Amino acid sequence: MTAGNTTSSATNSAIVTDYRAKTPGSGALFARAHKVLPSGITHDGRYLDPYSIHVGKAKGPRKWDVDGNEYVDYFGGHGAMLLGHSHPAVVEAVKKQMEIGTHYGSSHELEVRWAELVCELIPSAEKVRFTASGTEASHMAIRLARAYTGKDKIVRFVGHFHGWHDNVAAGATSHYDGTTTTGVPQGVTDLSILMPADDVSKTVKLLGERDDIACVMFEPSGASWGQVPLPPGFIQALRDATTKHGVVMIMDEVITGFRWSMGGAQKVLGITPDLTILAKIVAGGLPGGAVAGKRDILDYIDHAASAAKKREKVSHPGTYNANPLSAAAAVAALTLLRDEDLAEKANKTAATLRAALRQVLVEESVPWGIYGDSSTFQIYPNPSGEPLDPATFDAQKMGFAKLKGARTPALSGKIRMALMTHGVDVMGSPGGFVSSTHGADEIERTVHALRMTVRDLKAERELKVA
Ligand SMILES: Cc1ncc(COP(=O)(O)O)c(C=O)c1O
């Protein structure tokens, strides 16, 4: 099968015209939004040309925009909604907490219960410190690693995303050559050593050669929750080398935590990092994050432990750390996840979904790939139009440059808009997150939407099939 994709101007696109016709209320809200919000949005990942939908309601695996259009939702709150939207147990817990206080400015029982659950579920968690987001958890983990080792440099991998703070900004979604990104001083970027994620021997060698490295951090799924899978053995080799050279291993489980399994990716892999960062699911769909890990590293935030060692403690304030509403949602969600193994339920649904979507590509002779781990799916839309058989597509053989390095926002945007017009909302990569509430009906609707989408793309010559 040979094929080629081209992108054409959105102005004469039937896909864009249909999308606009179906979403006039979102268009009107965007007109207001862009006067007061840069690009009319509040997260770069929600950017869509000409505008993104404005949602008014979500429940379980579905959401509805302000025009009343219903979508099977795979955006999943950027991966936070493993239990689906507004799970009754989470709603109940948050409502109850709302009545008795949203911020005590004091310690409270729910934060203790929350930490106990994290320590029970996540293998590496001996102690935990809550933050208000994954970005904050990432920032704190790096600070702890630097304090613990007395070293400054961070090893990161090309395309791996760890939030938006300065230490991890360059090389995650752009600047894959390690140059700095707008607003981030070159000196800060120079503190990171950006390594390729396709050959672990280079990193192993680096760790043996240098003595200024505080930590190695990575997404255990591979870049962007598995968009670029890691080669087999990669993480174990990192574990061995970091242990040998006294470098802190930080596993970024902001996406994979509680999703890859109820004990995260580390439980599936059987590899225990020194520090783990968590967010999204950890707070039950409300804002929150956490750094968990070895007691002697977390002790750098501990007053008594630091005083006993006669060292200055690492500072960590944060107004919304472990706020009662997030703690209430988190305790309800993590308890359910544990008792009903909902991660496994979502994993099974996603495996069925991936197989069904792959079958659509085969039947429609579309040279794309469907892949992904756990309760996720990724679509490789083959932007350069190389010959590709969807039945045998293997993301492991593709490499970073194709899977993430050559993303084409125009084509991905059209795929997203066409899918939305047919009742499905996905992440921009494109790809998505399956929840424990998705089931056979959602799969059937998604299969139909993908079939209609590839036909729409063929109709406007965005997808040529030989
Ligand atoms: C792997 C990973 N790490 C860190 C973060 C940052 O988390 P937050 O958006 O809560 O700051 C994200 C967010 O998408 C993520 O996917």
PDBQT file of the ligand as one rigid body, heavy atoms in Angstrom, charges set to zero:
ROOT
HETATM    1  C1  LIG A 501       4.068  13.182  31.988  1.00  0.00    +0.000 C 
HETATM    2  C2  LIG A 501       3.624  14.509  32.545  1.00  0.00    +0.000 A 
HETATM    3  N1  LIG A 501       4.351  15.095  33.506  1.00  0.00    +0.000 NA
HETATM    4  C3  LIG A 501       3.997  16.267  34.043  1.00  0.00    +0.000 A 
HETATM    5  C4  LIG A 501       2.865  16.928  33.630  1.00  0.00    +0.000 A 
HETATM    6  C5  LIG A 501       2.477  18.241  34.228  1.00  0.00    +0.000 C 
HETATM    7  O1  LIG A 501       1.304  18.108  34.999  1.00  0.00    +0.000 OA
HETATM    8  P1  LIG A 501       0.355  19.368  35.229  1.00  0.00    +0.000 P 
HETATM    9  O2  LIG A 501      -0.329  19.649  33.932  1.00  0.00    +0.000 OA
HETATM   10  O3  LIG A 501      -0.584  18.908  36.309  1.00  0.00    +0.000 OA
HETATM   11  O4  LIG A 501       1.207  20.499  35.676  1.00  0.00    +0.000 OA
HETATM   12  C6  LIG A 501       2.065  16.354  32.627  1.00  0.00    +0.000 A 
HETATM   13  C7  LIG A 501       0.865  17.038  32.140  1.00  0.00    +0.000 C 
HETATM   14  O5  LIG A 501       0.262  16.718  31.147  1.00  0.00    +0.000 OA
HETATM   15  C8  LIG A 501       2.457  15.112  32.061  1.00  0.00    +0.000 A 
HETATM   16  O6  LIG A 501       1.750  14.547  31.090  1.00  0.00    +0.000 OA
ENDROOT
TORSDOF 0
